Amino acid sequence: MAVAARTRSEVESVALEVDGAGGKGLAIEMDVVDLASVESGVNRALDEMDGIFDVVVNNAGAFAVKPFAELSPATWYRLMAVNLNGPFHVTLMSLKGLEGSERAHLFNVSSIAGRQAYEGSSAYCTTKFGLVGFGEVLSLELEPRGIRVSTVFPGATDTTLFDGVSGDWDRSQMNQPEDVAEVIWKAFEAPPGESVQNVEVPPPAGVSR
Ligand SMILES: NC(=O)c1ccc[n+]([C@@H]2O[C@H](COP(=O)([O-])OP(=O)(O)OC[C@H]3O[C@@H](n4cnc5c(N)ncnc54)[C@H](OP(=O)(O)O)[C@@H]3O)[C@@H](O)[C@H]2O)c1
């Protein structure tokens, strides 16, 4: 399994966890904003995996909260670049690998902010709504070519996404990252007749959204 992000130490520790669990982890330093970085990272992963990807997860994302009237163009451009150009770059470069698999599955991690508007989230919601549209078109185009496409809709999840972002975040009400991984795994294992185009992440017990 290849794990990619910009911070080498973090991808290396995840790759080691994969090794420890009996798999084969590959750490790849990659900036999804930069097409050349994605191309070289994806090609490295393809080399290690005999040219075949069973699963690609577009998970990298950036978050910001600002009332629209105070939103800087730099923040808007950054969120578009990471949350929309990123999945575009990764999907484009991964297509050949997915086409080589007999159980190919592409996941785009959107958010409930891809269905519902939140104050202060014009840039984030725009990217996450956009990712839903991207996934719907890819479903039409890629499923006839044997590639399943799923959009994942997590609610608030206790990760570093909220670090340094102003707001009153109650982490005790949030999902854990493992909850998201679990629904992605279940969708990957779903039998061929079952629709997994939209993958929901149930809130933790006792929490309503
Ligand atoms: N946490 C939530 O409440 C929540 C809810 C719904 C949806 N989501 C979505 O879930 C996904 C994962 O978010 P998270 O909560 O795990 O956030 P996170 O803790 O901030 O992690 C984001 C990940 O994306 C990577 N990343 C950011 N920019 C990148 C870039 N330019 N190139 C490559 N990797 C990059 C980061 O690594 P580096 O910084 O090292 O590159 C990090 O591994 C995102 O798409 C997010 O929008 C999160």
The ligand as an SDF file (V2000), in Angstrom:
LIG
                    3D

 48 52  0  0  0  0  0  0  0  0999 V2000
  -11.6720   16.0250    9.7660 N   0  0  0  0  0  0  0  0  0  0  0  0
  -12.9330   16.2280    9.3880 C   0  0  0  0  0  0  0  0  0  0  0  0
  -13.8110   16.6350   10.1990 O   0  0  0  0  0  0  0  0  0  0  0  0
  -13.3640   15.9450    7.9850 C   0  0  0  0  0  0  0  0  0  0  0  0
  -14.7400   15.8830    7.7140 C   0  0  0  0  0  0  0  0  0  0  0  0
  -15.1360   15.6260    6.4120 C   0  0  0  0  0  0  0  0  0  0  0  0
  -14.2180   15.4350    5.4180 C   0  0  0  0  0  0  0  0  0  0  0  0
  -12.8940   15.5160    5.7050 N   0  0  0  0  0  0  0  0  0  0  0  0
  -11.9420   15.3320    4.6160 C   0  0  0  0  0  0  0  0  0  0  0  0
  -11.1420   14.2060    4.9070 O   0  0  0  0  0  0  0  0  0  0  0  0
   -9.8790   14.3310    4.2440 C   0  0  0  0  0  0  0  0  0  0  0  0
   -8.7630   14.0730    5.2430 C   0  0  0  0  0  0  0  0  0  0  0  0
   -8.8080   15.1230    6.1880 O   0  0  0  0  0  0  0  0  0  0  0  0
   -8.2330   15.0190    7.6750 P   0  0  0  0  0  0  0  0  0  0  0  0
   -9.3290   15.3520    8.5740 O   0  0  0  0  0  0  0  0  0  0  0  0
   -7.4570   13.7620    7.8680 O   0  0  0  0  0  0  0  0  0  0  0  0
   -7.2630   16.2850    7.6280 O   0  0  0  0  0  0  0  0  0  0  0  0
   -5.7860   16.4830    8.1590 P   0  0  0  0  0  0  0  0  0  0  0  0
   -5.6380   15.8450    9.5160 O   0  0  0  0  0  0  0  0  0  0  0  0
   -5.5100   17.9490    8.0220 O   0  0  0  0  0  0  0  0  0  0  0  0
   -4.9340   15.6820    7.1070 O   0  0  0  0  0  0  0  0  0  0  0  0
   -4.8540   16.1240    5.7970 C   0  0  0  0  0  0  0  0  0  0  0  0
   -3.8990   15.2250    5.0590 C   0  0  0  0  0  0  0  0  0  0  0  0
   -3.7830   15.7240    3.7200 O   0  0  0  0  0  0  0  0  0  0  0  0
   -2.3940   15.8620    3.4210 C   0  0  0  0  0  0  0  0  0  0  0  0
   -2.2130   16.9800    2.5140 N   0  0  0  0  0  0  0  0  0  0  0  0
   -2.6110   18.2590    2.6880 C   0  0  0  0  0  0  0  0  0  0  0  0
   -2.2230   18.9990    1.6480 N   0  0  0  0  0  0  0  0  0  0  0  0
   -1.5480   18.1730    0.7970 C   0  0  0  0  0  0  0  0  0  0  0  0
   -0.9020   18.3340   -0.4370 C   0  0  0  0  0  0  0  0  0  0  0  0
   -0.8480   19.5280   -1.0320 N   0  0  0  0  0  0  0  0  0  0  0  0
   -0.3390   17.2650   -1.0270 N   0  0  0  0  0  0  0  0  0  0  0  0
   -0.3840   16.0590   -0.4210 C   0  0  0  0  0  0  0  0  0  0  0  0
   -0.9940   15.8270    0.7390 N   0  0  0  0  0  0  0  0  0  0  0  0
   -1.5660   16.8760    1.3490 C   0  0  0  0  0  0  0  0  0  0  0  0
   -1.7340   16.1390    4.7720 C   0  0  0  0  0  0  0  0  0  0  0  0
   -0.3670   15.7870    4.7860 O   0  0  0  0  0  0  0  0  0  0  0  0
    0.8050   16.8800    4.5230 P   0  0  0  0  0  0  0  0  0  0  0  0
    0.3850   18.1330    5.2050 O   0  0  0  0  0  0  0  0  0  0  0  0
    2.0110   16.2260    5.0930 O   0  0  0  0  0  0  0  0  0  0  0  0
    0.8980   17.0190    3.0520 O   0  0  0  0  0  0  0  0  0  0  0  0
   -2.5090   15.1850    5.6750 C   0  0  0  0  0  0  0  0  0  0  0  0
   -2.0070   13.8800    5.5810 O   0  0  0  0  0  0  0  0  0  0  0  0
   -9.8630   15.7480    3.6580 C   0  0  0  0  0  0  0  0  0  0  0  0
  -10.1980   15.6770    2.2850 O   0  0  0  0  0  0  0  0  0  0  0  0
  -10.9470   16.4620    4.4360 C   0  0  0  0  0  0  0  0  0  0  0  0
  -11.5120   17.5500    3.7140 O   0  0  0  0  0  0  0  0  0  0  0  0
  -12.4350   15.7440    6.9770 C   0  0  0  0  0  0  0  0  0  0  0  0
  1  2  1  0
  2  3  2  0
  2  4  1  0
  4  5  1  0
  4 48  2  0
  5  6  2  0
  6  7  1  0
  7  8  2  0
  8  9  1  0
  8 48  1  0
  9 10  1  0
  9 46  1  0
 10 11  1  0
 11 12  1  0
 11 44  1  0
 12 13  1  0
 13 14  1  0
 14 15  2  0
 14 16  1  0
 14 17  1  0
 17 18  1  0
 18 19  2  0
 18 20  1  0
 18 21  1  0
 21 22  1  0
 22 23  1  0
 23 24  1  0
 23 42  1  0
 24 25  1  0
 25 26  1  0
 25 36  1  0
 26 27  1  0
 26 35  1  0
 27 28  2  0
 28 29  1  0
 29 30  1  0
 29 35  2  0
 30 31  1  0
 30 32  2  0
 32 33  1  0
 33 34  2  0
 34 35  1  0
 36 37  1  0
 36 42  1  0
 37 38  1  0
 38 39  2  0
 38 40  1  0
 38 41  1  0
 42 43  1  0
 44 45  1  0
 44 46  1  0
 46 47  1  0
M  CHG  2   8   1  16  -1
M  END
$$$$
